[in-house]
Amino acid sequence: MIVADYQQLSLVENVGFIEYTKILQPLYSIPSRKVLTSKLLPQEYNVIILKIKSILLNVNDLSITTDMWTSDSNKLYITVMCHFIFDDQLYSLVIATKDVSDRHTGQNIVATLTNIFNEWNIANKIITVVSDNGSNIKNAINEHLLKHHYPCMVHTLNLSINEAINGNSDINQI
């Protein structure tokens, strides 16, 4: 429920939830927030990871989308999504969000993506990678990872619109 409905962990401490649970099953003991974070959620996470990895064993081709971003506290991150079809169903799954310890250089990007692809055993299944138009990510994908890079259409459109707006003095005066 906490994961499926994006509930806060404090839900298990809310009086209304506790009373509701007692009405449904008076003998049920609600796990504490500590039990949720140290045992139950990690167990469920591991079950889901194993399920995804077993599905990926049977997938021949997939695509990747990735984006790099900086948190409010100036930490650098990269997120990787995997897209594939299995049993006639389209899957789009976030497989990693990793801290990029150094700057967003091509070498750091290559090292991080390579580790992620190896962790999920998908490096030889990737057909294409979609990302923003940054030269560092394009170079990492095309030259080092030897994958085909497609620029993100929304990012390209955003750049084009901003360029058109910034280049028009009439719009800038408004």
C-alpha positions in Angstrom: 0.0 0.0 0.0 2.8 2.4 0.9 4.6 1.8 -2.4 1.6 1.3 -4.6 -0.2 4.4 -3.4 2.9 6.6 -2.8 2.1 6.8 0.9 4.5 8.2 3.5 6.0 5.7 5.9 4.4 7.6 8.8 1.1 6.1 7.6 1.6 3.2 10.0 1.7 5.7 12.9 -1.5 7.6 12.0 -4.3 7.1 14.5 -6.9 6.8 11.7 -5.0 4.1 9.9 -4.4 2.2 13.1 -8.1 2.3 14.0 -9.1 1.3 10.5 -6.8 -1.7 10.6 -8.1 -2.8 14.0 -11.6 -2.7 12.6 -10.6 -4.9 9.6 -8.5 -7.3 11.7 -8.3 -6.8 15.4 -5.5 -9.3 15.8 -3.2 -7.8 13.2 -0.1 -6.0 14.4 0.9 -3.1 12.2 4.7 -3.1 11.5 6.6 -0.1 12.7 8.2 2.4 10.4 11.6 0.9 11.4 10.5 -2.6 10.4 9.2 -1.3 7.1 12.5 0.5 6.2 14.9 -2.1 7.6 13.1 -5.3 6.6 9.9 -5.3 4.7 10.6 -2.7 2.0 14.1 -4.0 1.2 12.7 -7.5 0.9 10.0 -6.4 -1.5 12.6 -4.3 -3.4 14.8 -7.4 -3.8 11.9 -9.5 -5.0 11.0 -6.9 -7.7 14.6 -6.6 -8.8 14.9 -10.4 -9.2 11.6 -10.5 -11.2 12.8 -7.7 -13.5 16.2 -9.3 -14.0 14.5 -12.7 -14.9 12.3 -11.0 -17.4 15.3 -9.2 -18.9 17.0 -12.6 -19.4 14.3 -13.3 -22.0 14.5 -9.9 -23.8 16.6 -9.7 -26.9 16.3 -6.0 -27.7 15.7 -2.9 -25.6 16.1 0.8 -25.6 17.4 3.1 -22.9 16.5 6.7 -22.0 18.8 8.6 -19.7 19.0 12.0 -18.2 21.5 13.7 -16.0 20.5 16.2 -13.4 21.7 18.2 -10.3 19.8 18.0 -7.0 19.0 21.1 -4.9 22.0 20.3 -2.8 24.2 20.2 -6.0 24.7 16.5 -6.1 25.0 15.1 -9.7 22.8 12.2 -10.7 22.1 10.1 -13.7 18.8 8.2 -14.2 18.4 5.3 -16.6 15.2 3.8 -17.9 14.9 0.6 -19.8 12.1 0.1 -22.4 11.2 -3.3 -24.0 8.4 -5.5 -25.0 7.9 -8.8 -23.2 4.9 -11.2 -23.6 3.2 -8.5 -25.8 3.4 -5.9 -23.1 5.4 -2.7 -23.2 7.6 -2.1 -20.1 9.2 1.2 -19.2 11.2 0.8 -15.9 13.6 3.0 -14.0 16.5 0.7 -13.4 18.9 3.1 -11.8 19.4 6.5 -10.4 23.1 6.9 -9.5 25.2 9.5 -7.9 27.8 10.7 -10.4 30.7 11.5 -8.0 32.5 13.8 -10.4 31.5 16.2 -13.1 29.3 15.2 -16.0 32.3 14.4 -18.3 32.1 11.8 -21.0 34.4 9.5 -19.1 32.3 9.7 -15.9 29.1 9.1 -17.9 30.7 6.1 -19.7 31.8 4.5 -16.4 28.5 5.0 -14.7 26.4 3.7 -17.7 28.7 0.8 -18.2 28.3 -0.2 -14.5 24.5 0.1 -14.7 24.4 -1.9 -18.0 26.6 -4.6 -16.5 24.7 -4.7 -13.2 21.5 -5.5 -15.2 23.3 -7.7 -17.8 21.8 -5.7 -20.7 24.8 -4.2 -22.5 24.5 -6.5 -25.5 20.8 -6.0 -25.8 20.7 -2.2 -26.2 19.6 -1.0 -29.6 19.5 2.7 -29.0 19.9 5.3 -26.3 17.8 8.4 -26.0 19.1 11.4 -24.1 19.4 15.2 -24.2 21.6 16.9 -26.8 24.6 17.5 -24.5 27.9 16.8 -26.3 29.2 14.8 -23.3 26.3 12.3 -23.3 26.2 12.0 -27.1 30.0 11.4 -27.2 29.8 8.8 -24.4 27.0 6.9 -26.2 28.3 7.1 -29.7 32.1 6.9 -29.3 32.7 5.0 -26.1 29.6 2.8 -25.6 29.2 2.3 -29.4 25.4 2.6 -29.2 23.2 4.6 -31.4 22.1 7.9 -29.9 18.8 9.6 -30.5 18.3 13.1 -29.2 15.2 13.6 -27.0 12.6 15.2 -29.1 11.1 17.2 -26.2 14.5 18.5 -25.2 15.3 19.5 -28.8 11.9 21.3 -29.1 12.5 23.1 -25.8 15.9 24.3 -27.1 14.4 25.5 -30.4 11.6 27.4 -28.7 13.9 29.0 -26.2 16.2 30.0 -29.0 13.3 31.5 -31.0 12.0 33.4 -28.0 15.4 34.7 -26.9 16.2 35.7 -30.5 13.0 37.8 -30.9 13.4 41.3 -29.3 9.6 41.9 -29.5 8.9 38.8 -27.3 11.6 39.7 -24.9 10.1 43.2 -24.3 6.8 41.5 -23.2 
